Amino acid sequence: MSEKMVLVGILPEMVAIDPGEQVVWYSNAGNIKIEFDPQRCPFSSNILQAPPGVRLSSGAVRPGLTPGSYKYRLSINDQMLTHGEVLIRGK
């Protein structure tokens, strides 16, 4: 599975992925937390977390998911920093 890396601190507002790709967030500044709306999450879990220096992978897009835009909140050490968006493209 290929990956699209998001370096926290150099955060794009939006990252686009194709079917078969995943998003990877990384921060060495603190504990990272990504939180999608539980009703509109493109991955198997709507909350993803990792300690500093560990790559946080979204995993594969859920099978049968409708392509579109999925927004999330990003926190470091439980402090909400920004909002982001994952765009899932169609085949």
Residue frames as qw, qx, qy, qz and C-alpha x, y, z in Angstrom:
[[0.000, 0.892, 0.452, 0.000, 0.00, 0.00, 0.00],
 [0.411, 0.400, -0.039, 0.818, 1.42, 3.40, -0.90],
 [0.345, -0.651, -0.466, 0.490, 1.39, 6.32, 1.52],
 [0.160, 0.774, 0.100, 0.605, 0.94, 10.10, 1.53],
 [0.544, -0.243, -0.464, 0.655, 3.04, 11.62, 4.33],
 [0.144, -0.891, -0.174, -0.394, 1.82, 14.64, 6.35],
 [0.528, 0.050, -0.442, 0.724, 4.58, 16.31, 8.38],
 [0.305, -0.849, -0.428, 0.062, 2.97, 18.08, 11.31],
 [0.346, -0.660, 0.069, 0.664, 4.23, 21.64, 11.47],
 [0.079, 0.279, -0.557, -0.779, 4.30, 21.70, 7.66],
 [0.377, 0.333, 0.829, -0.245, 0.67, 20.76, 7.46],
 [0.074, -0.144, -0.572, -0.804, -1.19, 20.97, 4.20],
 [0.499, 0.038, 0.259, -0.826, -4.80, 22.02, 4.49],
 [0.888, 0.219, 0.120, -0.387, -5.77, 19.07, 2.30],
 [0.185, -0.392, 0.865, 0.254, -4.20, 15.79, 1.26],
 [0.788, 0.289, -0.133, -0.526, -5.63, 13.79, -1.65],
 [0.338, -0.297, 0.891, 0.057, -5.35, 10.02, -1.86],
 [0.602, 0.179, -0.558, -0.542, -6.39, 7.41, -4.37],
 [0.941, -0.210, 0.029, -0.264, -7.90, 4.01, -3.58],
 [0.924, 0.097, -0.211, 0.303, -5.12, 1.79, -2.19],
 [0.336, 0.476, -0.346, 0.735, -3.26, 4.69, -0.56],
 [0.534, -0.675, -0.468, 0.202, -3.18, 5.78, 3.07],
 [0.016, 0.887, -0.147, 0.437, -2.26, 8.95, 4.96],
 [0.750, -0.214, -0.388, 0.491, 0.66, 9.02, 7.38],
 [0.154, -0.938, 0.046, -0.307, 1.04, 11.85, 9.92],
 [0.768, -0.022, -0.346, 0.539, 4.28, 12.44, 11.80],
 [0.149, -0.895, 0.110, -0.405, 5.30, 14.71, 14.66],
 [0.663, 0.016, -0.543, 0.516, 8.29, 14.64, 16.97],
 [0.064, -0.457, 0.192, -0.866, 6.85, 17.60, 18.94],
 [0.410, -0.131, 0.594, -0.680, 4.41, 15.61, 21.07],
 [0.349, 0.245, 0.900, -0.092, 1.56, 13.10, 21.16],
 [0.232, 0.098, -0.436, -0.864, -0.44, 13.44, 17.97],
 [0.351, 0.365, 0.807, -0.304, -4.18, 12.85, 17.71],
 [0.192, 0.005, -0.536, -0.822, -6.28, 12.88, 14.53],
 [0.279, 0.329, 0.781, -0.452, -10.05, 12.90, 15.01],
 [0.160, -0.151, -0.630, -0.745, -12.64, 12.47, 12.26],
 [0.620, -0.084, 0.136, -0.768, -16.40, 12.82, 12.70],
 [0.398, -0.095, 0.905, -0.121, -17.55, 9.31, 13.70],
 [0.639, 0.523, 0.474, -0.305, -20.39, 9.54, 11.16],
 [0.612, 0.786, -0.081, -0.041, -18.05, 10.59, 8.31],
 [0.414, -0.665, 0.592, 0.191, -14.78, 8.75, 8.76],
 [0.702, 0.526, -0.391, -0.280, -13.05, 7.22, 5.73],
 [0.317, 0.412, -0.832, 0.193, -10.93, 4.83, 7.81],
 [0.594, -0.266, -0.759, -0.014, -11.67, 1.96, 10.22],
 [0.422, -0.553, -0.501, 0.515, -11.30, 4.22, 13.27],
 [0.114, 0.903, 0.228, 0.346, -12.29, 7.87, 13.63],
 [0.342, -0.899, 0.271, -0.041, -9.59, 8.55, 16.28],
 [0.860, 0.286, -0.221, 0.359, -5.92, 7.89, 15.50],
 [0.370, -0.901, 0.216, -0.063, -3.13, 8.55, 18.02],
 [0.861, 0.206, -0.239, 0.399, 0.65, 8.13, 18.29],
 [0.546, -0.727, -0.011, 0.417, 3.45, 9.24, 20.63],
 [0.113, 0.894, -0.303, -0.310, 6.21, 11.63, 19.48],
 [0.045, -0.577, 0.759, 0.298, 8.44, 10.32, 16.71],
 [0.424, 0.127, 0.896, 0.024, 6.09, 7.52, 15.66],
 [0.190, 0.006, -0.565, -0.803, 4.45, 7.45, 12.23],
 [0.447, 0.283, 0.617, -0.582, 0.66, 7.53, 12.56],
 [0.052, 0.007, -0.792, -0.609, -0.92, 5.62, 9.66],
 [0.579, 0.060, 0.072, -0.810, -4.57, 5.92, 8.71],
 [0.489, 0.086, 0.868, -0.014, -4.72, 2.44, 7.25],
 [0.116, 0.213, 0.747, 0.619, -6.71, 1.63, 4.14],
 [0.408, -0.022, -0.051, -0.911, -9.83, 3.49, 3.11],
 [0.555, 0.114, 0.714, -0.411, -12.97, 1.58, 4.14],
 [0.178, 0.130, 0.853, 0.473, -14.25, -0.68, 1.34],
 [0.053, 0.646, 0.723, 0.239, -17.18, 0.76, -0.60],
 [0.186, -0.626, -0.254, 0.713, -16.56, 4.30, 0.67],
 [0.396, 0.849, 0.326, 0.130, -17.94, 7.09, -1.47],
 [0.537, 0.186, -0.005, 0.823, -15.16, 9.34, -2.83],
 [0.141, -0.894, -0.261, -0.336, -15.25, 12.81, -1.32],
 [0.143, 0.603, -0.392, 0.679, -13.94, 15.16, 1.33],
 [0.737, -0.496, -0.452, 0.085, -13.45, 14.06, 4.94],
 [0.008, 0.789, -0.269, 0.552, -12.47, 16.68, 7.53],
 [0.776, -0.294, -0.465, 0.307, -10.50, 16.04, 10.73],
 [0.282, -0.927, 0.162, -0.185, -9.11, 17.85, 13.79],
 [0.745, 0.266, -0.429, 0.435, -5.41, 17.60, 14.66],
 [0.505, -0.840, 0.101, -0.174, -4.17, 17.88, 18.25],
 [0.592, 0.358, -0.563, 0.452, -0.69, 17.74, 19.77],
 [0.247, -0.017, -0.701, 0.668, -0.48, 16.93, 23.49],
 [0.048, -0.617, -0.764, 0.182, -4.27, 17.33, 23.75],
 [0.043, 0.610, 0.064, -0.789, -4.15, 20.90, 22.37],
 [0.606, 0.622, 0.489, 0.082, -6.24, 21.31, 19.22],
 [0.359, -0.382, 0.309, 0.793, -3.99, 22.91, 16.59],
 [0.249, 0.328, -0.413, -0.813, -5.80, 22.89, 13.29],
 [0.788, 0.322, 0.409, -0.329, -8.29, 21.29, 10.97],
 [0.081, -0.366, 0.762, 0.529, -7.37, 19.25, 7.93],
 [0.774, 0.361, 0.110, -0.508, -9.06, 17.45, 5.12],
 [0.375, -0.177, 0.857, 0.307, -8.52, 14.14, 3.36],
 [0.620, 0.439, -0.150, -0.633, -9.86, 14.00, -0.18],
 [0.585, -0.026, 0.805, 0.091, -10.60, 10.47, -1.33],
 [0.345, 0.426, -0.446, -0.708, -10.52, 10.33, -5.12],
 [0.889, 0.205, 0.237, -0.334, -12.53, 7.86, -7.20],
 [0.746, -0.098, 0.572, 0.325, -11.02, 5.09, -9.27]]
